[in-house]
Amino acid sequence: MSLSDGQSLELMNSSLSSVITTEQELSEPNFSPTVTFEEALVIVNNLLFAQKDRYLSEAEITVMRGAWDNRDFVEIAENSPHTLNYLQRRLAPQLWHLLSEVIGDGEQVFKRKLRPILEQVTKKYYAQHTSNAEQTSPIKNFVPIIRGQLPDVSSFYGRIQELSQLKELIIKQRCISLIGAPGIGKSSLAAKLLTELNVEPKPIFDCLIWKSVTHAPRVQDLVTELIELIQPLEPSLDLPEYTQAMVTALIKQLQSRRCLIVLDGFEALFRASNLEQRLEYRIFFRRLLEEQHQSCLVLTCRNLPDEFNLLIRTKSPINCFKIQGLDADAAMQLLAAQGLTDEEKCRDLINTYRGNPLELETIIERIHHFFAGSAEVFFKYKTTFISNEFQAMLDEVFGEVLSLVQRQIMIYIAEEIASDVKSISFTKLLSEINHKQRTSISTSEIVKALEKLETLSLIESVKDPVTKEISFTLQPVIKKYILTDPQGLVCVSHALPNLAVAS
């Protein structure tokens, strides 16, 4: 139910004694006979934020939900990503102490007493902060609570402009894809967006959901999990048997409640060799994009699957938001936090790794391990490192994704910029690639290949501000991978020339 700003402020300033109800008040007919866990959770989060300036973590909510359902810690741990020892020995004692301070009113909160205390707190809250006419109506204005296991964003740098732009887009668009190279910070940016929305004084969404799909679940399993995350199922409620009926049930939830759903590692859903599963996902996302609802999807992926090209061309409500590396200031903060303070050398690193947070963290780890934490010593023996994640991506695209024409273009650009050429103009590429690679490639083939390589974040393009001519180059990390060919995946044809070895 909607609360005015004055009522919310009154809640934040109320004393603990105003929260706990008496048995007489609980028996009054104006109260709903039952309180749901979700209702109680909203109230506890309100009170916790008012007194401690924070919300419950996902792990704390997991323990509270298990206690509410009278589950033992073994069962709670089995259904969570956390260990039994962590939940029972470390987190739970701190949680009971915290809740005793916030809602206990002098009484100690522990596992067996949690549910009756939460029920009392919730009923008392609605008795004091709503009119009699509203007390039996359902909650309409939830404080957003993030559901799902977010990545750690405690060390998050910059991205102020990107966050501002995303907050505007999620209001207007039904789907936003965050695309970019591995390690560039797509997942961190999406997680930071959720954490900031979670503490907005006037929430935009009723429900904030984080779901990793890197394991490529079946459509039915994903839909079931999303429905349960949006609104946990009553034990007696069964989902429809057929996939499209399940999707319809999900869309009805997205119509009745405004949800922001992040699907992390989205491209994995369309890598499956099972053609039937890919088709089901194509239909699923087409329905989510075309049918009316008030929710928003955020997809993190290296690039959108080909199945989305038609949807984009038909002007479906989807926005592609390409993530670049950290700006110089934010990247400098990241390096400084790890003890690298030489500004000139740090800027060299930032440029080499294009502000990619994962690549910078990888080089920092190696500087500390092998070079005694000294950037100066490292630069005496400077080389270009490739993180395991970035190399895995390059192994995949060269081994499975790129066509022969795309490989030839990348080899040509790598060899040209290895001789201290900063970038290759489009006209030079057109005139020289066939001669240097001893092939015959049409202009249309080259243009299509360049478009695909740009989409995959494998090449960089820049336009001359005066002539408007486009030129292409490679990140140093990608250039080194091509020229060294560590897995033998770049040069797949004996017709291609031997590659030089780069540092």
Kinemage of the C-alpha trace (Angstrom):
@kinemage 1
@onewidth
@group {chain A} dominant
@subgroup {mainchain}
@vectorlist {calphas} color= white
{ca met a 1} P 0.000 0.000 0.000
{ca ser a 2} L 1.183 3.487 -0.699
{ca leu a 3} L 2.639 5.480 2.165
{ca ser a 4} L 3.081 9.237 2.094
{ca asp a 5} L 6.515 10.809 2.611
{ca gly a 6} L 5.287 11.997 5.993
{ca gln a 7} L 4.286 8.501 7.004
{ca ser a 8} L 7.661 7.099 5.886
{ca leu a 9} L 9.465 9.799 7.864
{ca glu a 10} L 7.313 9.031 10.884
{ca leu a 11} L 8.321 5.381 10.575
{ca met a 12} L 12.018 6.247 10.482
{ca asn a 13} L 11.734 8.427 13.579
{ca ser a 14} L 9.513 6.099 15.594
{ca ser a 15} L 10.926 4.359 18.640
{ca leu a 16} L 11.273 0.613 18.921
{ca ser a 17} L 8.464 0.457 21.439
{ca ser a 18} L 6.041 1.681 18.816
{ca val a 19} L 6.697 -1.370 16.661
{ca ile a 20} L 5.700 -4.290 18.878
{ca thr a 21} L 1.997 -4.881 19.295
{ca thr a 22} L -0.006 -6.291 22.152
{ca glu a 23} L -2.115 -9.448 22.069
{ca gln a 24} L -5.268 -7.314 22.296
{ca glu a 25} L -4.292 -5.316 19.198
{ca leu a 26} L -3.504 -8.476 17.261
{ca ser a 27} L -7.004 -9.809 17.863
{ca glu a 28} L -8.760 -6.782 16.387
{ca pro a 29} L -10.730 -7.608 13.203
{ca asn a 30} L -9.070 -4.894 11.079
{ca phe a 31} L -5.890 -6.951 10.748
{ca ser a 32} L -5.376 -9.555 8.041
{ca pro a 33} L -5.327 -12.994 9.744
{ca thr a 34} L -1.978 -13.859 8.137
{ca val a 35} L 1.247 -12.019 7.359
{ca thr a 36} L 3.434 -13.125 4.476
{ca phe a 37} L 7.192 -13.260 4.703
{ca glu a 38} L 7.470 -10.719 1.866
{ca glu a 39} L 5.306 -8.235 3.793
{ca ala a 40} L 7.396 -8.695 6.938
{ca leu a 41} L 10.603 -8.326 4.964
{ca val a 42} L 9.538 -4.944 3.612
{ca ile a 43} L 8.913 -3.626 7.126
{ca val a 44} L 12.171 -4.988 8.549
{ca asn a 45} L 14.129 -3.456 5.699
{ca asn a 46} L 12.444 -0.101 6.320
{ca leu a 47} L 13.295 -0.205 10.003
{ca leu a 48} L 16.835 -1.456 9.399
{ca phe a 49} L 17.564 1.311 6.917
{ca ala a 50} L 16.109 3.930 9.274
{ca gln a 51} L 18.307 2.801 12.176
{ca lys a 52} L 21.424 1.295 10.575
{ca asp a 53} L 21.499 2.969 7.139
{ca arg a 54} L 21.571 -0.351 5.278
{ca tyr a 55} L 19.330 -3.112 3.988
{ca leu a 56} L 19.425 -6.851 4.604
{ca ser a 57} L 21.880 -8.793 2.473
{ca glu a 58} L 20.809 -11.706 0.300
{ca ala a 59} L 22.434 -14.178 2.722
{ca glu a 60} L 20.605 -12.619 5.690
{ca ile a 61} L 17.301 -12.845 3.836
{ca thr a 62} L 18.041 -16.496 3.047
{ca val a 63} L 18.508 -17.307 6.746
{ca met a 64} L 15.396 -15.343 7.738
{ca arg a 65} L 13.274 -17.078 5.099
{ca gly a 66} L 14.512 -20.465 6.311
{ca ala a 67} L 13.728 -19.560 9.929
{ca trp a 68} L 10.276 -18.315 8.890
{ca asp a 69} L 9.591 -21.705 7.237
{ca asn a 70} L 11.024 -23.566 10.258
{ca arg a 71} L 13.832 -25.159 8.233
{ca asp a 72} L 17.045 -26.382 9.824
{ca phe a 73} L 20.355 -24.851 8.754
{ca val a 74} L 21.362 -27.892 6.712
{ca glu a 75} L 18.320 -27.391 4.465
{ca ile a 76} L 18.843 -23.620 4.327
{ca ala a 77} L 22.458 -24.104 3.207
{ca glu a 78} L 21.489 -26.688 0.566
{ca asn a 79} L 19.289 -24.115 -1.165
{ca ser a 80} L 21.834 -21.291 -1.081
{ca pro a 81} L 25.324 -20.605 -2.498
{ca his a 82} L 26.720 -20.323 1.062
{ca thr a 83} L 28.236 -23.001 3.283
{ca leu a 84} L 26.501 -24.403 6.338
{ca asn a 85} L 29.307 -23.200 8.605
{ca tyr a 86} L 29.112 -19.642 7.261
{ca leu a 87} L 25.315 -19.375 7.624
{ca gln a 88} L 24.983 -21.074 11.013
{ca arg a 89} L 28.195 -20.124 12.825
{ca arg a 90} L 29.133 -16.731 11.397
{ca leu a 91} L 26.148 -14.992 9.856
{ca ala a 92} L 23.215 -16.155 11.995
{ca pro a 93} L 24.546 -14.990 15.427
{ca gln a 94} L 25.299 -11.539 13.993
{ca leu a 95} L 21.863 -11.444 12.320
{ca trp a 96} L 19.975 -12.344 15.537
{ca his a 97} L 21.910 -9.625 17.396
{ca leu a 98} L 21.093 -7.091 14.674
{ca leu a 99} L 17.387 -7.963 14.613
{ca ser a 100} L 17.220 -7.865 18.413
{ca glu a 101} L 18.410 -4.252 18.257
{ca val a 102} L 16.085 -3.250 15.406
{ca ile a 103} L 12.800 -5.065 16.177
{ca gly a 104} L 13.309 -6.845 19.520
{ca asp a 105} L 12.185 -4.035 21.854
{ca gly a 106} L 14.325 -5.508 24.630
{ca glu a 107} L 13.601 -9.095 23.647
{ca gln a 108} L 16.236 -11.354 22.119
{ca val a 109} L 15.469 -12.485 18.569
{ca phe a 110} L 16.608 -15.971 17.588
{ca lys a 111} L 15.616 -18.581 15.029
{ca arg a 112} L 12.547 -20.092 16.725
{ca lys a 113} L 11.123 -16.718 17.788
{ca leu a 114} L 11.743 -14.915 14.510
{ca arg a 115} L 8.375 -15.568 12.856
{ca pro a 116} L 6.054 -14.485 15.705
{ca ile a 117} L 8.114 -11.343 16.275
{ca leu a 118} L 8.067 -10.471 12.562
{ca glu a 119} L 4.302 -11.008 12.446
{ca gln a 120} L 3.803 -8.694 15.425
{ca val a 121} L 6.062 -6.021 13.961
{ca thr a 122} L 4.283 -6.125 10.600
{ca lys a 123} L 0.756 -5.949 12.020
{ca lys a 124} L 1.670 -3.154 14.394
{ca tyr a 125} L 3.254 -1.205 11.560
{ca tyr a 126} L 0.130 -1.325 9.411
{ca ala a 127} L -2.072 -0.530 12.384
{ca gln a 128} L -0.120 2.682 13.008
{ca his a 129} L 0.658 3.828 9.479
{ca thr a 130} L -2.516 3.165 7.500
{ca ser a 131} L -6.161 4.057 7.882
{ca asn a 132} L -8.680 1.439 8.959
{ca ala a 133} L -9.976 1.266 5.389
{ca glu a 134} L -6.544 0.290 4.072
{ca gln a 135} L -5.427 -2.196 6.710
{ca thr a 136} L -6.689 -5.298 4.888
{ca ser a 137} L -5.580 -4.221 1.413
{ca pro a 138} L -2.473 -5.815 -0.148
{ca ile a 139} L 0.887 -4.057 -0.183
{ca lys a 140} L 1.195 -1.947 -3.312
{ca asn a 141} L 4.435 -0.132 -2.644
{ca phe a 142} L 7.280 -2.490 -1.793
{ca val a 143} L 10.696 -1.270 -0.801
{ca pro a 144} L 12.808 -2.930 -3.532
{ca ile a 145} L 14.758 -5.912 -2.306
{ca ile a 146} L 17.395 -7.446 -4.551
{ca arg a 147} L 16.732 -11.131 -5.131
{ca gly a 148} L 19.545 -13.268 -6.435
{ca gln a 149} L 23.267 -13.502 -5.727
{ca leu a 150} L 24.964 -10.319 -6.969
{ca pro a 151} L 28.697 -10.118 -7.703
{ca asp a 152} L 30.735 -8.074 -5.215
{ca val a 153} L 30.721 -4.366 -6.084
{ca ser a 154} L 32.462 -3.097 -2.959
{ca ser a 155} L 35.428 -2.034 -5.136
{ca phe a 156} L 33.601 -0.144 -7.863
{ca tyr a 157} L 35.190 2.786 -9.673
{ca gly a 158} L 33.712 5.510 -11.880
{ca arg a 159} L 30.855 4.764 -14.293
{ca ile a 160} L 28.850 7.755 -13.030
{ca gln a 161} L 27.730 8.737 -16.514
{ca glu a 162} L 26.865 5.158 -17.504
{ca leu a 163} L 24.778 4.677 -14.358
{ca ser a 164} L 22.920 7.925 -15.019
{ca gln a 165} L 22.197 6.918 -18.608
{ca leu a 166} L 20.996 3.460 -17.570
{ca lys a 167} L 18.635 4.909 -14.971
{ca glu a 168} L 17.007 6.926 -17.737
{ca leu a 169} L 16.881 4.012 -20.183
{ca ile a 170} L 15.281 1.502 -17.817
{ca ile a 171} L 12.270 3.796 -17.521
{ca lys a 172} L 11.800 4.073 -21.290
{ca gln a 173} L 12.935 0.709 -22.642
{ca arg a 174} L 11.618 -2.793 -22.150
{ca cys a 175} L 15.033 -4.359 -22.736
{ca ile a 176} L 18.634 -3.097 -22.494
{ca ser a 177} L 21.656 -5.150 -23.494
{ca leu a 178} L 24.985 -4.276 -21.888
{ca ile a 179} L 27.563 -5.467 -24.391
{ca gly a 180} L 31.357 -5.362 -24.315
{ca ala a 181} L 34.599 -7.309 -24.066
{ca pro a 182} L 35.299 -9.818 -21.252
{ca gly a 183} L 36.295 -8.134 -18.011
{ca ile a 184} L 35.137 -4.698 -19.164
{ca gly a 185} L 32.686 -4.490 -16.246
{ca lys a 186} L 29.259 -5.374 -17.663
{ca ser a 187} L 28.227 -7.504 -14.693
{ca ser a 188} L 29.655 -5.043 -12.155
{ca leu a 189} L 27.812 -2.138 -13.780
{ca ala a 190} L 24.504 -4.030 -13.784
{ca ala a 191} L 25.012 -5.071 -10.145
{ca lys a 192} L 25.880 -1.506 -9.138
{ca leu a 193} L 22.734 -0.300 -10.899
{ca leu a 194} L 20.624 -2.676 -8.786
{ca thr a 195} L 22.309 -1.669 -5.523
{ca glu a 196} L 21.714 2.025 -6.249
{ca leu a 197} L 18.076 1.451 -7.242
{ca asn a 198} L 17.623 -0.551 -4.059
{ca val a 199} L 18.204 2.529 -1.889
{ca glu a 200} L 16.307 5.088 -3.979
{ca pro a 201} L 13.981 7.103 -1.705
{ca lys a 202} L 11.200 6.818 -4.305
{ca pro a 203} L 11.595 3.345 -5.856
{ca ile a 204} L 11.046 2.967 -9.596
{ca phe a 205} L 10.587 -0.810 -9.418
{ca asp a 206} L 8.726 -3.097 -7.045
{ca cys a 207} L 11.214 -5.918 -7.463
{ca leu a 208} L 14.902 -6.107 -8.411
{ca ile a 209} L 16.161 -9.496 -9.637
{ca trp a 210} L 19.636 -10.789 -10.456
{ca lys a 211} L 19.876 -14.092 -12.306
{ca ser a 212} L 23.038 -15.621 -13.780
{ca val a 213} L 22.305 -17.725 -16.867
{ca thr a 214} L 25.879 -18.657 -17.778
{ca his a 215} L 24.950 -22.323 -17.213
{ca ala a 216} L 22.331 -22.075 -20.020
{ca pro a 217} L 19.265 -23.414 -18.179
{ca arg a 218} L 16.256 -24.754 -20.074
{ca val a 219} L 13.532 -22.215 -20.835
{ca gln a 220} L 11.118 -23.918 -18.445
{ca asp a 221} L 13.655 -23.845 -15.597
{ca leu a 222} L 14.515 -20.174 -16.150
{ca val a 223} L 10.859 -19.126 -16.287
{ca thr a 224} L 10.097 -21.084 -13.114
{ca glu a 225} L 12.995 -19.471 -11.242
{ca leu a 226} L 12.013 -15.974 -12.376
{ca ile a 227} L 8.415 -16.478 -11.263
{ca glu a 228} L 9.587 -17.705 -7.860
{ca leu a 229} L 11.985 -14.776 -7.498
{ca ile a 230} L 9.297 -12.241 -8.369
{ca gln a 231} L 6.781 -13.736 -5.971
{ca pro a 232} L 7.559 -16.969 -4.124
{ca leu a 233} L 4.961 -19.592 -4.894
{ca glu a 234} L 2.427 -20.730 -2.333
{ca pro a 235} L 2.969 -24.446 -1.569
{ca ser a 236} L -0.407 -25.331 -3.091
{ca leu a 237} L 0.118 -23.369 -6.321
{ca asp a 238} L 1.404 -25.269 -9.343
{ca leu a 239} L 2.748 -23.739 -12.530
{ca pro a 240} L 1.274 -24.661 -15.912
{ca glu a 241} L 2.723 -27.750 -17.564
{ca tyr a 242} L 3.498 -26.301 -20.987
{ca thr a 243} L 6.289 -23.828 -21.706
{ca gln a 244} L 4.230 -21.103 -23.378
{ca ala a 245} L 1.610 -21.244 -20.625
{ca met a 246} L 4.446 -20.758 -18.112
{ca val a 247} L 5.707 -17.769 -20.110
{ca thr a 248} L 2.182 -16.330 -20.045
{ca ala a 249} L 2.154 -16.673 -16.244
{ca leu a 250} L 5.483 -14.830 -16.048
{ca ile a 251} L 4.268 -12.019 -18.301
{ca lys a 252} L 1.189 -11.598 -16.119
{ca gln a 253} L 3.500 -11.054 -13.159
{ca leu a 254} L 5.521 -8.521 -15.153
{ca gln a 255} L 2.255 -6.757 -15.954
{ca ser a 256} L 1.030 -6.626 -12.364
{ca arg a 257} L 4.350 -5.645 -10.762
{ca arg a 258} L 7.116 -3.479 -12.138
{ca cys a 259} L 10.261 -5.605 -12.083
{ca leu a 260} L 13.833 -5.012 -13.209
{ca ile a 261} L 15.403 -8.349 -14.156
{ca val a 262} L 19.122 -8.715 -14.912
{ca leu a 263} L 20.116 -11.835 -16.864
{ca asp a 264} L 23.889 -12.087 -16.526
{ca gly a 265} L 25.890 -13.953 -19.185
{ca phe a 266} L 22.908 -13.855 -21.511
{ca glu a 267} L 24.683 -15.048 -24.682
{ca ala a 268} L 25.089 -18.531 -23.126
{ca leu a 269} L 21.382 -19.159 -23.718
{ca phe a 270} L 21.937 -19.107 -27.481
{ca arg a 271} L 25.175 -21.108 -27.553
{ca ala a 272} L 23.376 -24.349 -26.904
{ca ser a 273} L 23.752 -26.920 -29.677
{ca asn a 274} L 20.147 -27.933 -29.057
{ca leu a 275} L 18.287 -26.162 -31.886
{ca glu a 276} L 14.915 -26.747 -30.209
{ca gln a 277} L 16.117 -24.945 -27.066
{ca arg a 278} L 17.421 -22.007 -29.117
{ca leu a 279} L 14.073 -21.750 -30.884
{ca glu a 280} L 12.217 -21.791 -27.561
{ca tyr a 281} L 14.420 -18.983 -26.255
{ca arg a 282} L 13.860 -16.987 -29.439
{ca ile a 283} L 10.078 -17.242 -28.941
{ca phe a 284} L 10.411 -16.527 -25.213
{ca phe a 285} L 12.323 -13.265 -25.687
{ca arg a 286} L 10.175 -12.207 -28.608
{ca arg a 287} L 7.142 -12.452 -26.336
{ca leu a 288} L 8.892 -10.548 -23.543
{ca leu a 289} L 9.776 -7.766 -25.975
{ca glu a 290} L 6.514 -7.553 -27.895
{ca glu a 291} L 3.800 -8.210 -25.300
{ca gln a 292} L 2.775 -5.320 -23.089
{ca his a 293} L 4.077 -5.166 -19.517
{ca gln a 294} L 5.641 -2.597 -17.193
{ca ser a 295} L 8.924 -4.352 -16.426
{ca cys a 296} L 12.449 -4.125 -17.873
{ca leu a 297} L 15.117 -6.674 -18.791
{ca val a 298} L 18.847 -5.943 -18.595
{ca leu a 299} L 20.996 -8.460 -20.486
{ca thr a 300} L 24.775 -8.622 -19.991
{ca cys a 301} L 26.634 -10.264 -22.869
{ca arg a 302} L 29.679 -9.897 -25.097
{ca asn a 303} L 27.342 -9.324 -28.035
{ca leu a 304} L 23.696 -9.972 -28.794
{ca pro a 305} L 22.976 -13.331 -30.452
{ca asp a 306} L 22.126 -13.251 -34.161
{ca glu a 307} L 18.530 -14.140 -33.253
{ca phe a 308} L 18.096 -10.566 -31.979
{ca asn a 309} L 19.090 -8.864 -35.239
{ca leu a 310} L 15.584 -9.034 -36.679
{ca leu a 311} L 14.064 -7.728 -33.441
{ca ile a 312} L 16.413 -4.744 -33.515
{ca arg a 313} L 15.640 -4.003 -37.158
{ca thr a 314} L 11.890 -4.094 -36.450
{ca lys a 315} L 12.364 -1.384 -33.819
{ca ser a 316} L 11.450 -3.549 -30.856
{ca pro a 317} L 11.887 -1.839 -27.463
{ca ile a 318} L 15.518 -2.948 -27.047
{ca asn a 319} L 18.562 -0.741 -26.570
{ca cys a 320} L 22.182 -1.867 -27.102
{ca phe a 321} L 24.429 -0.143 -24.555
{ca lys a 322} L 28.108 -0.759 -25.307
{ca ile a 323} L 30.425 -0.690 -22.291
{ca gln a 324} L 33.883 0.787 -22.771
{ca gly a 325} L 36.819 0.646 -20.354
{ca leu a 326} L 37.075 2.824 -17.261
{ca asp a 327} L 37.897 6.465 -17.877
{ca ala a 328} L 41.401 7.598 -16.926
{ca asp a 329} L 40.436 8.970 -13.505
{ca ala a 330} L 38.509 5.866 -12.445
{ca ala a 331} L 41.266 3.558 -13.710
{ca met a 332} L 43.856 5.624 -11.812
{ca gln a 333} L 41.792 5.150 -8.634
{ca leu a 334} L 41.754 1.382 -9.213
{ca leu a 335} L 45.529 1.277 -9.665
{ca ala a 336} L 46.188 3.613 -6.726
{ca ala a 337} L 44.072 1.409 -4.465
{ca gln a 338} L 46.496 -1.422 -5.307
{ca gly a 339} L 49.569 0.657 -4.548
{ca leu a 340} L 50.517 1.808 -8.071
{ca thr a 341} L 50.925 5.579 -7.922
{ca asp a 342} L 53.404 6.511 -10.676
{ca glu a 343} L 51.029 8.565 -12.839
{ca glu a 344} L 52.958 8.294 -16.109
{ca lys a 345} L 53.437 4.529 -15.875
{ca cys a 346} L 49.860 4.027 -14.704
{ca arg a 347} L 48.523 5.940 -17.695
{ca asp a 348} L 50.635 3.717 -19.940
{ca leu a 349} L 49.009 0.640 -18.388
{ca ile a 350} L 45.539 2.143 -18.712
{ca asn a 351} L 46.086 2.825 -22.397
{ca thr a 352} L 47.586 -0.609 -23.071
{ca tyr a 353} L 44.648 -2.409 -21.468
{ca arg a 354} L 42.044 0.154 -22.588
{ca gly a 355} L 40.829 0.709 -19.033
{ca asn a 356} L 39.587 -2.892 -18.810
{ca pro a 357} L 39.222 -3.503 -15.028
{ca leu a 358} L 39.888 -7.252 -15.214
{ca glu a 359} L 42.990 -6.828 -17.368
{ca leu a 360} L 44.315 -4.110 -15.046
{ca glu a 361} L 43.714 -6.281 -11.993
{ca thr a 362} L 45.521 -9.160 -13.707
{ca ile a 363} L 48.590 -7.037 -14.419
{ca ile a 364} L 48.512 -5.652 -10.862
{ca glu a 365} L 48.559 -9.183 -9.431
{ca arg a 366} L 51.586 -10.065 -11.552
{ca ile a 367} L 53.422 -6.858 -10.696
{ca his a 368} L 52.955 -7.611 -6.996
{ca his a 369} L 53.889 -11.286 -7.351
{ca phe a 370} L 56.849 -11.122 -9.725
{ca phe a 371} L 58.079 -7.517 -9.588
{ca ala a 372} L 57.843 -6.807 -5.837
{ca gly a 373} L 54.931 -4.467 -6.426
{ca ser a 374} L 57.119 -2.033 -8.372
{ca ala a 375} L 55.709 -0.633 -11.615
{ca glu a 376} L 59.170 0.793 -12.311
{ca val a 377} L 60.753 -2.662 -12.235
{ca phe a 378} L 57.941 -4.084 -14.341
{ca phe a 379} L 58.424 -1.430 -17.022
{ca lys a 380} L 62.100 -2.347 -17.322
{ca tyr a 381} L 60.937 -5.742 -18.566
{ca lys a 382} L 57.575 -4.636 -19.907
{ca thr a 383} L 55.405 -7.150 -21.705
{ca thr a 384} L 51.704 -7.502 -22.489
{ca phe a 385} L 49.780 -9.990 -20.370
{ca ile a 386} L 46.452 -11.567 -21.255
{ca ser a 387} L 44.079 -12.611 -18.485
{ca asn a 388} L 42.765 -16.178 -18.523
{ca glu a 389} L 39.221 -14.904 -19.120
{ca phe a 390} L 40.233 -12.759 -22.081
{ca gln a 391} L 42.311 -15.540 -23.621
{ca ala a 392} L 39.421 -17.980 -23.205
{ca met a 393} L 37.215 -15.569 -25.148
{ca leu a 394} L 39.803 -15.220 -27.911
{ca asp a 395} L 40.290 -19.006 -28.042
{ca glu a 396} L 36.560 -19.390 -28.481
{ca val a 397} L 36.070 -16.775 -31.192
{ca phe a 398} L 39.109 -17.883 -33.222
{ca gly a 399} L 38.309 -21.547 -32.717
{ca glu a 400} L 34.549 -21.475 -33.322
{ca val a 401} L 33.170 -18.093 -34.367
{ca leu a 402} L 35.295 -16.222 -36.897
{ca ser a 403} L 35.145 -16.864 -40.621
{ca leu a 404} L 38.274 -17.100 -42.746
{ca val a 405} L 37.717 -13.551 -44.050
{ca gln a 406} L 37.396 -12.176 -40.508
{ca arg a 407} L 40.613 -13.939 -39.466
{ca gln a 408} L 42.456 -12.565 -42.475
{ca ile a 409} L 41.366 -9.013 -41.681
{ca met a 410} L 42.511 -9.313 -38.074
{ca ile a 411} L 45.857 -10.836 -39.064
{ca tyr a 412} L 46.387 -8.049 -41.603
{ca ile a 413} L 45.621 -5.288 -39.056
{ca ala a 414} L 47.807 -6.961 -36.393
{ca glu a 415} L 50.809 -7.184 -38.709
{ca glu a 416} L 50.402 -3.604 -39.901
{ca ile a 417} L 50.179 -2.020 -36.438
{ca ala a 418} L 53.063 -4.222 -35.236
{ca ser a 419} L 55.296 -1.996 -37.382
{ca asp a 420} L 54.326 1.086 -35.323
{ca val a 421} L 51.335 2.084 -37.473
{ca lys a 422} L 48.632 3.368 -35.117
{ca ser a 423} L 45.648 2.484 -37.303
{ca ile a 424} L 44.717 1.301 -40.781
{ca ser a 425} L 42.369 3.369 -42.921
{ca phe a 426} L 39.464 1.625 -44.600
{ca thr a 427} L 40.715 2.538 -48.079
{ca lys a 428} L 44.196 1.168 -47.323
{ca leu a 429} L 42.674 -2.024 -45.971
{ca leu a 430} L 40.597 -2.435 -49.139
{ca ser a 431} L 43.561 -1.893 -51.442
{ca glu a 432} L 46.157 -3.985 -49.603
{ca ile a 433} L 44.540 -6.927 -47.843
{ca asn a 434} L 44.094 -9.112 -50.913
{ca his a 435} L 47.679 -8.523 -51.970
{ca lys a 436} L 49.210 -9.126 -48.532
{ca gln a 437} L 47.041 -12.098 -47.644
{ca arg a 438} L 47.219 -13.529 -51.166
{ca thr a 439} L 43.433 -13.837 -51.335
{ca ser a 440} L 40.537 -12.384 -53.308
{ca ile a 441} L 37.923 -10.846 -51.036
{ca ser a 442} L 35.109 -8.639 -52.346
{ca thr a 443} L 34.382 -5.226 -50.854
{ca ser a 444} L 30.988 -6.367 -49.567
{ca glu a 445} L 32.608 -9.339 -47.797
{ca ile a 446} L 35.134 -7.023 -46.151
{ca val a 447} L 32.447 -4.582 -44.984
{ca lys a 448} L 30.311 -7.372 -43.485
{ca ala a 449} L 33.358 -8.880 -41.787
{ca leu a 450} L 34.362 -5.517 -40.282
{ca glu a 451} L 30.827 -4.999 -38.967
{ca lys a 452} L 30.921 -8.383 -37.243
{ca leu a 453} L 34.357 -7.761 -35.750
{ca glu a 454} L 33.208 -4.408 -34.360
{ca thr a 455} L 30.125 -6.069 -32.865
{ca leu a 456} L 32.349 -8.650 -31.163
{ca ser a 457} L 34.580 -5.865 -29.738
{ca leu a 458} L 37.573 -7.422 -31.518
{ca ile a 459} L 38.581 -4.335 -33.509
{ca glu a 460} L 38.424 -0.643 -32.664
{ca ser a 461} L 37.325 2.035 -35.112
{ca val a 462} L 37.834 5.788 -35.141
{ca lys a 463} L 36.710 8.466 -37.606
{ca asp a 464} L 38.894 11.351 -38.665
{ca pro a 465} L 37.142 14.517 -37.403
{ca val a 466} L 37.941 16.351 -40.653
{ca thr a 467} L 37.835 13.812 -43.477
{ca lys a 468} L 35.345 11.491 -41.699
{ca glu a 469} L 37.366 8.527 -42.973
{ca ile a 470} L 37.175 5.482 -40.729
{ca ser a 471} L 40.291 3.655 -39.524
{ca phe a 472} L 40.766 0.426 -37.605
{ca thr a 473} L 43.164 -0.813 -34.936
{ca leu a 474} L 43.470 -3.506 -32.263
{ca gln a 475} L 43.916 -3.499 -28.518
{ca pro a 476} L 47.524 -4.457 -27.667
{ca val a 477} L 46.219 -7.577 -25.898
{ca ile a 478} L 44.412 -8.785 -29.031
{ca lys a 479} L 47.358 -7.868 -31.255
{ca lys a 480} L 49.679 -9.982 -29.103
{ca tyr a 481} L 47.280 -12.931 -29.146
{ca ile a 482} L 47.122 -12.873 -32.948
{ca leu a 483} L 50.853 -12.529 -33.481
{ca thr a 484} L 51.825 -15.203 -30.956
{ca asp a 485} L 48.866 -17.516 -31.705
{ca pro a 486} L 49.273 -19.374 -28.371
{ca gln a 487} L 46.737 -22.114 -29.147
{ca gly a 488} L 47.346 -22.389 -32.893
{ca leu a 489} L 43.814 -21.156 -33.566
{ca val a 490} L 44.560 -17.961 -35.519
{ca cys a 491} L 46.380 -19.422 -38.528
{ca val a 492} L 44.081 -22.264 -39.567
{ca ser a 493} L 45.128 -22.311 -43.217
{ca his a 494} L 48.557 -23.099 -44.623
{ca ala a 495} L 47.829 -20.393 -47.189
{ca leu a 496} L 48.151 -17.772 -44.448
{ca pro a 497} L 51.628 -16.350 -43.811
{ca asn a 498} L 53.722 -17.153 -40.768
{ca leu a 499} L 53.159 -14.644 -38.000
{ca ala a 500} L 55.795 -12.551 -36.323
{ca val a 501} L 56.201 -12.911 -32.555
{ca ala a 502} L 55.370 -9.834 -30.478
{ca ser a 503} L 56.379 -8.984 -26.965
